[in-house]
């Protein structure tokens, strides 16, 4: 068992990670955290499925059969280097992962997702079980929720990984991994786990609940969100479960990749810039307007641009935007939007863009380069989320001198300080009530300050000075790892 000063070996398990697969912020976390941990001296491996279309220069280090219930597959294990000495372990099981989507097609999940993500965990544990015991297994979200469960049950007496402590991170409590109980024997889990203090949740099993109940420590992605998920309002039925583990719960704010997201060296920008010289931001604004086919003359460049890069769903506040759309189009601002989501919201923005071709631009889909250009070229970034465990775009915006307008929830509240005259620490505009009127008032406050260039530049620079790098966050995770290692050593003595 590693001592307090021994190098930590961390096996992370997740359903997606940059640069291999991404649907949201989880992939960004698993792209940024492992290299930051490696820079702190940890040995880090990130296990993710090898989905269709994943291209890697890694090599298959091993291949062997993995059995899960009555299902057996010959699984390949591809090791690929990540930045700063971290590594990825791609689980190659074509029957389960070589499909058109990651979780499903359209809005319909694959019916065997229980098997698909249980196999991810089993394969990762079988792989590490043939090597050297890791210090900690760190599982992310419901897709890896069975890792703490298996470590305490199926692998409890394993000669290599038996007794290995686990950390479970909740990235979004709204996604709970719910399946019918008949899956228990198919996943090599006993019927005794269909209990209220184990996996049972309203007569079904929940991978998320398993992770929460069986992990040695639980983290979530911002301090505010750690508080919110213990309330009925934002607990999604899990608030009582989480309150029962409150002593083991820590909120650690996600970081951002401050190399990938750096206006001074962004490869997607033709003209880079810094807080001391913002002239490149004006060039990015012109390029952004041109990219969307919007007017880019002197008058248009003087008008503030409001940007959004988001999933178009209720969680992200799109119901507020829909209700406020008649007022939004009357504001003296240009809007540029990038994202996908519910068809009603895609259609809303498409129709608005058609009706206001000189003021509104929309792209349905995702484009990494365009996302960077929006962060650089917009003056204001709008995030009116109903709930937001952490959020990354508001931190990108701060770094790019793009003033965020956000709702006071989760990580948005932890990272953006509301502007008030004379408040020196302010970095953006914040509203509390989840109403169209509150959102519009915050946006109007931002537009009013934009008309005062000296104050606006001071606000931009205050945000650009903030440090939300992964190095800071990784140091907090190391503290958690060392704590669970000490606790495991005490149990074993």
C-alpha positions in Angstrom: 0.0 0.0 0.0 1.5 3.4 -1.0 2.6 5.6 1.9 2.0 9.4 2.1 5.1 10.2 0.1 4.9 7.3 -2.4 4.2 8.0 -6.0 0.5 7.6 -6.6 -0.8 5.3 -9.4 -4.3 6.3 -10.6 -6.6 4.3 -12.8 -9.3 6.6 -14.1 -12.4 5.1 -15.9 -14.8 7.2 -18.0 -17.1 6.9 -21.0 -15.4 9.7 -22.9 -12.2 11.7 -23.0 -10.5 14.1 -25.3 -9.1 13.6 -27.9 -10.9 10.2 -28.4 -14.6 10.9 -27.8 -16.6 13.9 -26.7 -20.3 14.8 -26.2 -19.8 17.3 -23.4 -17.7 18.6 -20.5 -16.8 15.1 -19.2 -14.5 14.6 -22.1 -12.7 17.9 -21.4 -12.2 16.9 -17.8 -10.7 13.6 -18.8 -8.5 15.4 -21.3 -7.2 17.9 -18.9 -7.1 16.3 -15.4 -4.8 13.3 -16.2 -1.9 15.3 -17.7 -2.2 17.8 -14.7 -2.0 14.8 -12.3 1.0 13.5 -14.2 2.7 16.9 -13.8 2.3 16.5 -10.1 4.1 13.2 -10.2 1.2 10.7 -10.5 1.2 7.7 -12.8 -2.1 8.1 -14.6 -4.0 5.8 -16.9 -7.4 6.7 -18.4 -9.6 3.8 -19.6 -12.2 4.7 -22.2 -14.0 2.7 -24.9 -12.6 2.6 -28.4 -15.7 3.9 -30.2 -16.2 3.8 -34.0 -14.0 6.3 -35.8 -11.4 6.8 -33.0 -8.0 7.2 -34.5 -4.9 6.8 -32.3 -1.2 6.2 -32.7 -1.3 3.8 -29.8 -0.5 0.2 -29.9 -2.4 -2.9 -28.7 -0.4 -4.1 -25.7 -2.6 -7.1 -24.9 -5.8 -9.0 -25.9 -7.7 -11.4 -23.9 -11.2 -12.6 -23.2 -13.3 -10.7 -20.7 -16.5 -12.3 -19.3 -19.5 -10.4 -18.0 -22.3 -12.6 -16.8 -23.1 -14.9 -19.8 -21.3 -12.6 -22.3 -17.7 -13.1 -23.3 -15.7 -11.0 -25.7 -12.1 -11.0 -26.9 -11.1 -7.5 -25.8 -8.1 -5.5 -27.1 -6.2 -3.0 -25.0 -4.6 -0.2 -26.8 -2.2 2.1 -24.9 -1.8 5.6 -26.3 0.3 8.4 -24.9 -1.3 11.6 -23.5 0.4 14.9 -22.6 3.0 15.1 -19.8 3.4 11.3 -19.4 -0.2 10.3 -18.8 -1.6 7.5 -20.9 -4.9 6.3 -22.3 -6.2 2.8 -22.3 -8.6 2.2 -25.2 -10.9 -0.7 -24.6 -11.5 -2.3 -28.0 -14.7 -4.4 -28.0 -16.3 -3.8 -31.4 -19.5 -5.7 -30.5 -20.3 -3.1 -27.9 -18.5 0.1 -29.0 -18.3 0.1 -32.8 -21.6 1.9 -33.3 -22.9 5.1 -34.8 -23.3 6.8 -31.5 -21.6 6.8 -28.0 -24.7 6.4 -25.9 -27.4 5.9 -28.5 -28.7 7.1 -31.8 -30.6 10.4 -31.7 -32.4 10.7 -28.4 -32.7 6.9 -27.9 -30.2 5.1 -25.7 -28.8 1.7 -26.8 -30.8 -1.0 -25.0 -27.6 -2.8 -23.8 -25.9 0.3 -22.2 -25.8 -1.6 -18.9 -23.6 -4.2 -20.5 -21.6 -1.7 -22.5 -20.4 0.3 -19.6 -20.2 -2.5 -17.1 -17.8 -4.1 -19.6 -15.8 -0.9 -19.7 -15.3 -1.2 -16.0 -14.7 -4.9 -15.9 -12.1 -4.8 -18.8 -10.2 -1.9 -17.1 -10.1 -3.7 -13.8 -9.1 -7.0 -15.4 -6.3 -5.2 -17.3 -4.9 -3.5 -14.2 -5.4 -6.7 -12.2 -2.8 -8.4 -14.4 -0.2 -5.7 -13.6 0.5 -3.8 -10.4 -2.1 -2.7 -7.9 -3.1 1.0 -8.5 -3.2 3.3 -5.5 -6.7 4.5 -6.4 -9.4 3.8 -9.0 -11.2 7.0 -9.9 -14.5 6.5 -11.6 -16.5 9.2 -13.4 -20.3 9.5 -13.7 -22.8 6.7 -13.9 -21.1 4.9 -16.8 -18.2 4.0 -14.5 -20.4 3.8 -11.4 -19.9 0.0 -11.0 -16.1 0.4 -10.5 -16.5 1.0 -6.7 -19.2 -1.7 -6.6 -17.0 -4.3 -8.2 -14.0 -3.4 -6.0 -16.1 -4.0 -2.9 -17.8 -7.2 -4.2 -16.5 -9.2 -7.1 -12.8 -8.1 -6.6 -12.8 -7.7 -2.9 -10.4 -10.7 -2.5 -8.5 -10.3 -5.8 -4.8 -11.0 -5.2 -3.8 -7.7 -6.9 -6.6 -5.2 -6.7 -8.5 -6.4 -3.7 -8.9 -3.6 -1.2 -8.0 -0.8 -3.7 -9.8 2.4 -2.6 -12.0 4.2 -5.1 -13.1 7.8 -5.7 -16.3 8.5 -7.6 -16.9 11.9 -9.3 -20.4 13.1 -10.1 -20.3 15.3 -13.2 -24.1 15.6 -13.7 -26.5 14.1 -11.2 -29.4 14.3 -13.8 -27.9 11.2 -15.5 -28.3 8.2 -13.2 -27.7 5.0 -15.2 -31.1 3.4 -14.5 -31.8 -0.2 -15.6 -34.2 -3.0 -14.8 -33.1 -5.4 -12.0 -32.9 -8.3 -14.4 -29.5 -6.9 -15.4 -28.0 -7.8 -12.0 -27.0 -11.4 -12.8 -26.0 -10.4 -16.3 -23.4 -8.1 -14.7 -22.2 -10.6 -12.2 -23.9 -8.8 -9.3 -25.9 -10.6 -6.6 -29.6 -10.0 -6.0 -28.7 -8.7 -2.5 -27.6 -5.5 -4.2 -31.2 -4.8 -5.0 -31.5 -2.9 -1.7 -32.2 0.7 -0.8 -28.7 1.1 0.7 -27.0 -0.4 -2.3 -28.1 -0.1 -6.0 -31.9 -0.1 -5.8 -33.7 3.2 -6.8 -37.4 3.1 -7.2 -37.5 -0.6 -8.1 -34.7 -0.3 -10.6 -30.9 -0.4 -10.3 -28.8 2.7 -10.6 -25.1 2.7 -11.6 -24.9 6.2 -10.2 -26.2 5.1 -6.8 -23.8 2.2 -6.8 -20.9 4.6 -7.3 -22.1 6.9 -4.5 -22.7 4.1 -2.0 -19.6 2.1 -2.6 -16.9 4.7 -3.2 -14.5 5.6 -0.5 -14.8 9.3 -1.4 -17.2 11.2 -3.6 -16.3 14.4 -5.5 -18.3 16.7 -7.7 -17.3 19.4 -10.1 -17.8 22.6 -8.1 -18.2 23.5 -4.4 -21.7 25.1 -5.0 -22.9 22.0 -6.9 -21.8 19.8 -3.9 -24.2 21.8 -1.8 -27.0 22.0 -4.4 -27.2 18.2 -5.0 -28.1 17.7 -1.3 -31.3 19.7 -1.8 -34.6 18.4 -3.1 -34.6 21.2 -5.8 -31.4 20.0 -7.5 -31.0 16.5 -6.1 -33.0 14.7 -8.7 -34.2 12.3 -6.1 -30.7 11.5 -4.9 -30.5 14.3 -2.3 -31.1 12.0 0.7 -28.6 9.4 -0.7 -26.0 12.1 -1.0 -26.7 13.7 2.4 -26.0 10.2 3.8 -22.5 10.5 2.4 -22.0 14.2 3.0 -18.9 13.6 5.2 -17.2 11.9 2.2 -18.3 14.5 -0.4 -16.0 17.3 -1.7 -16.7 19.8 -4.4 -13.6 20.5 -6.6 -14.0 23.0 -9.3 -13.1 21.7 -12.8 -10.1 23.3 -14.5 -9.6 24.3 -18.1 -6.8 23.4 -20.5 -4.9 26.7 -20.3 -2.7 25.8 -23.2 -5.5 24.8 -25.6 -7.6 27.7 -24.4 -5.2 30.6 -24.5 -5.9 33.7 -26.5 -2.2 34.4 -26.6 -1.5 31.2 -28.5 -4.8 29.8 -29.8 -4.1 28.0 -33.1 -7.7 28.7 -34.3 -7.1 32.5 -34.3 -5.4 34.4 -37.0 -4.5 37.2 -34.6 -3.8 36.3 -31.0 -4.0 38.7 -28.0 -3.4 39.2 -24.3 -5.0 41.3 -21.5 -2.4 44.0 -22.1 -3.2 44.2 -25.8 -6.8 43.4 -26.8 -6.4 44.5 -30.4 -6.5 40.9 -31.6 -9.9 40.5 -30.0 -11.3 43.1 -32.4 -9.8 41.1 -35.3 -11.4 37.9 -34.0 -14.8 39.7 -33.8 -14.5 40.7 -37.5 -13.6 37.2 -38.5 -16.5 35.8 -36.4 -19.1 38.0 -38.1 -17.7 37.1 -41.5 -17.8 33.4 -40.6 -21.5 33.7 -39.9 -22.2 35.8 -42.9 -23.2 38.8 -40.8 -22.4 42.4 -41.5 -18.8 43.3 -40.4 -18.7 47.0 -41.2 -17.6 49.6 -38.7 -21.2 49.9 -37.4 -21.5 46.2 -36.9 -18.1 46.0 -35.1 -19.2 48.7 -32.7 -22.3 46.7 -31.7 -21.7 44.1 -29.0 -21.7 40.4 -30.0 -23.4 37.9 -27.7 -22.1 34.4 -28.1 -23.4 31.0 -27.1 -21.8 27.5 -27.5 -24.2 25.1 -25.9 -26.4 22.0 -26.0 -29.8 23.3 -26.9 -31.8 21.8 -24.0 -33.8 23.1 -21.0 -30.9 22.5 -18.6 -28.9 25.2 -20.5 -31.7 27.7 -20.2 -33.1 27.5 -23.7 -36.7 27.6 -22.3 -35.8 31.0 -21.0 -34.4 32.1 -24.3 -37.4 30.8 -26.1 -39.7 32.8 -23.8 -37.5 35.9 -24.1 -36.8 35.7 -27.8 -39.2 38.6 -28.8 -37.2 40.9 -26.4 -33.8 39.5 -27.3 -34.2 40.4 -31.0 -35.0 44.0 -30.0 -31.7 44.4 -28.1 -28.9 46.5 -29.7 -26.7 43.4 -30.1 -25.7 40.7 -32.5 -26.1 37.0 -31.6 -24.0 34.1 -32.7 -25.0 30.6 -31.6 -23.3 27.1 -32.0 -24.8 23.9 -30.8 -27.2 21.0 -31.2 -30.0 19.7 -29.1 -33.8 19.5 -29.0 -35.3 20.1 -32.4 -37.6 22.8 -31.1 -34.7 24.9 -30.0 -32.7 24.2 -33.1 -35.7 25.3 -35.1 -36.2 28.4 -32.9 -32.7 29.7 -33.6 -32.9 28.8 -37.2 -36.1 30.7 -37.7 -34.7 33.7 -35.7 -31.6 33.7 -37.9 -33.7 33.6 -41.1 -35.9 36.5 -39.8 -32.9 38.7 -38.6 -30.2 37.9 -41.1 -28.2 41.1 -40.1 -28.2 40.4 -36.4 -28.4 36.6 -35.7 -26.2 33.8 -36.9 -26.6 30.1 -36.0 -24.7 26.9 -36.8 -26.4 23.6 -35.8 -23.7 21.1 -35.0 -20.3 21.4 -33.4 -17.1 22.8 -34.7 -14.1 23.1 -32.3 -12.4 25.9 -34.3 -15.6 27.9 -34.4 -16.1 27.4 -30.7 -12.7 29.0 -30.1 -13.5 31.8 -32.5 -16.8 32.6 -30.7 -15.0 32.7 -27.4 -12.4 35.1 -28.8 -14.7 37.2 -31.1 -17.8 37.7 -28.9 -18.0 40.5 -26.4 -20.5 38.7 -24.1 -21.1 35.0 -23.5 -24.6 34.0 -22.3 -25.1 30.9 -20.0 -28.6 31.1 -18.4 -28.5 27.5 -17.1 -31.3 26.0 -15.0 -28.5 24.0 -13.3 -24.8 23.8 -14.1 -22.6 21.4 -12.2 -19.4 23.3 -13.2 -19.5 24.7 -16.7 -16.4 25.3 -18.7 -17.4 28.0 -21.2 -17.7 30.7 -18.6 -14.1 30.0 -17.7 -13.0 30.0 -21.3 -14.9 33.3 -21.7 -13.1 34.9 -18.7 -9.7 33.8 -20.1 -10.6 35.3 -23.5 -11.9 38.6 -22.2 -15.5 37.7 -23.2 -17.7 38.9 -20.3 -20.0 36.1 -19.1 -23.7 36.6 -18.3 -24.7 33.6 -16.1 -27.2 32.3 -13.7 -26.1 31.9 -10.0 -26.0 28.1 -10.0 -23.2 25.5 -9.6 -19.9 26.3 -11.0 -21.2 29.5 -12.7 -21.7 31.0 -9.2 -18.3 29.8 -8.1 -16.5 31.4 -11.0 -18.3 34.6 -12.0 -18.6 37.6 -9.7 -21.5 39.9 -10.4 -20.6 43.4 -11.5 -21.7 46.3 -9.3 -20.2 49.8 -9.5 -17.1 49.9 -7.3 -16.8 46.1 -6.9 -13.2 45.5 -7.7 -13.4 41.7 -7.9 -16.3 41.6 -10.5 -15.8 39.5 -13.6 -19.3 39.3 -15.2 -23.0 39.6 -14.7 -25.1 37.2 -12.6 -28.8 36.7 -12.1 -30.5 34.5 -9.5 -34.2 34.0 -10.5 -34.9 31.5 -13.2 -37.1 33.8 -15.2 -36.9 35.4 -18.7 -37.1 38.9 -17.0 -34.1 38.2 -14.7 -32.0 36.9 -17.6 -32.9 40.0 -19.8 -32.1 42.4 -17.0 -28.6 40.9 -16.5 -28.0 41.0 -20.3 -29.2 44.6 -20.4 -26.8 45.5 -17.5 -24.0 44.0 -19.6 -25.0 46.0 -22.7 -25.1 49.2 -20.7 -21.6 48.7 -19.3 -20.3 47.8 -22.8 -21.1 51.4 -23.8 -18.5 52.6 -21.2 -15.2 51.3 -22.8 -12.9 52.1 -19.9 -15.1 50.2 -17.3 -15.7 47.4 -19.8 -11.9 46.8 -20.5 -11.3 46.8 -16.7 -14.0 44.0 -16.4 -12.4 42.1 -19.2 -9.0 42.2 -17.7 -10.2 41.2 -14.3 -11.6 38.0 -15.8 -8.4 37.3 -17.8 -6.3 37.5 -14.6 -8.2 34.5 -13.0 -6.5 31.2 -12.7 -8.7 28.2 -13.5 -6.0 25.9 -14.7 -6.1 22.2 -14.1 -3.0 22.3 -12.0 -4.9 24.0 -9.2 -7.7 21.4 -9.4 -5.4 18.4 -9.7 -3.7 19.3 -6.5 -7.0 19.0 -4.7 -7.6 15.6 -6.2 -4.2 14.5 -5.0 -5.3 15.4 -1.5 -8.4 13.2 -1.9 -6.4 10.3 -3.3 -3.9 10.4 -0.4 -6.8 10.5 2.1 -8.5 7.4 0.8 -5.1 5.6 0.5 -4.5 6.3 4.2 -8.0 5.1 5.1 -7.6 1.9 3.2 -4.2 1.3 4.8 -5.8 1.8 8.2 -8.6 -0.7 7.4 -6.1 -3.3 6.2 -3.8 -3.1 9.2 
